Amino acid sequence: MTHHRRGLRRLLKDDELLGRIETDFETAGLEERRVAMLRFAAKLTRTPSEMTRADVDNLRDNGFSDRDVLHVTEVVAYYAYANRIADGLGVELEPWIPDDD
């Protein structure tokens, strides 16, 4: 997970915000649209069998198009897949990746 943190850190350029997101994205001060997306992603990751049309509708209500919903779902699903493959095989980070946390 450390490499994902580094990527988010590079994108945000705000260590304080990153810390708040890591602690609780719900109260991190993000706009509601982003919170809705993160709720969707968290639910899809943790309890995928509990996803319903209401989850998709909530994204739509927050300004996401059907294509956006598809992309969010694809990214969440791909990361779950890739991480499970890496974890299942005991893959470790390459030694050349800097630890800049």
C-alpha positions as CSV (number, residue, x, y, z in Angstrom):
1,M,0.0,0.0,0.0
2,T,3.0,2.3,0.5
3,H,3.4,2.8,-3.2
4,H,-0.2,3.9,-3.5
5,R,0.3,6.4,-0.8
6,R,3.3,7.8,-2.6
7,G,1.2,8.2,-5.8
8,L,-1.6,10.0,-4.0
9,R,1.0,12.2,-2.2
10,R,2.4,13.2,-5.6
11,L,-1.0,14.0,-7.0
12,L,-2.3,15.9,-3.9
13,K,0.9,17.8,-3.1
14,D,-0.6,18.3,0.4
15,D,0.6,16.0,3.2
16,E,-2.0,17.4,5.6
17,L,-4.9,16.6,3.3
18,L,-3.3,13.1,2.7
19,G,-3.2,12.5,6.4
20,R,-6.9,13.5,6.8
21,I,-7.9,11.3,3.9
22,E,-6.0,8.3,5.4
23,T,-7.6,8.9,8.8
24,D,-11.2,9.4,7.5
25,F,-12.0,10.5,4.0
26,E,-15.6,11.3,5.2
27,T,-14.3,14.2,7.3
28,A,-11.2,15.1,5.4
29,G,-12.8,18.2,3.8
30,L,-13.3,16.8,0.3
31,E,-16.1,18.0,-1.9
32,E,-19.2,15.8,-1.7
33,R,-18.7,14.5,-5.2
34,R,-15.3,13.0,-4.2
35,V,-16.7,11.6,-1.0
36,A,-19.5,9.9,-2.9
37,M,-16.9,8.3,-5.2
38,L,-14.8,7.2,-2.3
39,R,-17.8,5.7,-0.5
40,F,-18.7,3.8,-3.7
41,A,-15.1,2.6,-4.1
42,A,-14.8,1.5,-0.4
43,K,-18.1,-0.4,-0.6
44,L,-17.2,-2.1,-3.8
45,T,-13.8,-3.1,-2.3
46,R,-15.1,-4.3,1.1
47,T,-18.5,-5.7,0.4
48,P,-19.0,-6.1,-3.4
49,S,-22.0,-8.4,-3.0
50,E,-23.9,-5.6,-1.3
51,M,-23.6,-3.1,-4.2
52,T,-27.0,-2.0,-5.6
53,R,-28.5,0.3,-8.2
54,A,-28.8,2.9,-5.4
55,D,-25.0,3.0,-5.2
56,V,-24.8,3.8,-8.9
57,D,-27.7,6.3,-8.6
58,N,-25.8,8.1,-5.8
59,L,-22.9,8.6,-8.1
60,R,-25.2,9.9,-10.8
61,D,-26.9,12.2,-8.3
62,N,-23.4,13.6,-7.6
63,G,-22.7,14.5,-11.2
64,F,-21.1,11.3,-12.5
65,S,-22.0,10.2,-16.0
66,D,-22.6,6.5,-16.8
67,R,-19.2,6.4,-18.4
68,D,-17.7,7.9,-15.2
69,V,-19.4,5.2,-13.1
70,L,-18.0,2.6,-15.4
71,H,-14.5,4.0,-15.1
72,V,-14.7,4.3,-11.3
73,T,-15.9,0.7,-11.2
74,E,-13.2,-0.5,-13.6
75,V,-10.4,1.2,-11.6
76,V,-11.6,-0.1,-8.3
77,A,-12.0,-3.7,-9.7
78,Y,-8.6,-3.6,-11.4
79,Y,-6.8,-2.5,-8.2
80,A,-8.5,-5.2,-6.2
81,Y,-7.5,-7.8,-8.8
82,A,-3.9,-6.6,-9.2
83,N,-3.4,-6.3,-5.4
84,R,-4.8,-9.8,-4.8
85,I,-2.5,-11.2,-7.4
86,A,0.5,-9.5,-6.0
87,D,-0.4,-10.3,-2.4
88,G,-1.2,-13.9,-3.3
89,L,2.2,-14.4,-4.9
90,G,4.1,-12.5,-2.2
91,V,5.3,-9.9,-4.6
92,E,7.3,-7.1,-2.9
93,L,8.0,-3.6,-4.2
94,E,11.0,-3.3,-6.4
95,P,14.1,-2.1,-4.5
96,W,14.6,0.8,-6.9
97,I,11.3,2.4,-5.9
98,P,12.3,5.2,-3.5
99,D,10.7,5.3,0.0
100,D,9.9,9.0,0.2
101,D,7.2,8.8,2.9
